[in-house]
Amino acid sequence: MAITPEDLQALMREVEQEDPIDFADLPFEEHDLRELVANHLCEMADAMESFSEEDRRLTLLAVAAKLVLENMVLHVQLLRRHGLPMSDSANALLSRLREGKPPPQADGSGDGEV
C-alpha cells in the first residue's frame, strides 16, 4: 500500500478539522478508534493489490457509499430519537424521496447541489 496506517490517521485528523466527529461518551479513546480504522482500511487496500485499477476504484467507491449511507441513517435516527430537526437541505432531499422524485444529479453544473 502506498500509505501507512500512521499517515492515514494523520489525514483523518486533518479532515476532521473541517468536519469534526462527535465521539460523545464512547468508552474508547479517539486515537485508538482512528488507529483501528486506519489499520483495517490499509489491510483492505493491501488485499486489493491484485485488483485492476478500475476494480480497486469501484470497490473503494462502494465501501465509501455504504459508509456514507450508514452514517446518514444513524444521523437521522439520532435526530429523530432526540426530537431534533434536520437541516433544510436534508429535509428537502428526503422530501423528494418520499414523493418518489429522484434526487438531483450532481453533474457539475451547480444545480444538483442540495
Order of alpha helices (4+ residues) and beta strands (2+ residues): alpha-alpha-alpha-alpha
